[in-house]
């Protein structure tokens, strides 16, 4: 009976030792999982911030392109006015000699 009780105690100690080791492995794995989750969350936040900044810069670029397009349209309109005035002046014969050689 004493030998049987002693065997149970030894088996229990061995089981406790194994459980303790496995608990340490589980704790380590949990910590690594937590660290990985935190890294993923940080990366997602940084990606979100980058996307927001890119969107804002794209909007600024679009606005600048619109302003440039308006200025180009205005320039084309003024160039057409100059051409019309030049054609009218040429047809009236009042163009200076230098301008006549260009057109």
Buried (B, 14 or more C-beta within 10 A) or exposed (E): EEEEEEEEEEEEEEEEEEEEEEEEEEEEEEEEEEEEEEEEEEEEEEEEEEEEEEEEEEEEEEEEEEEEEEEEEEEEEEEEEEEEEBEEBEEEEEBEEEEEEEE
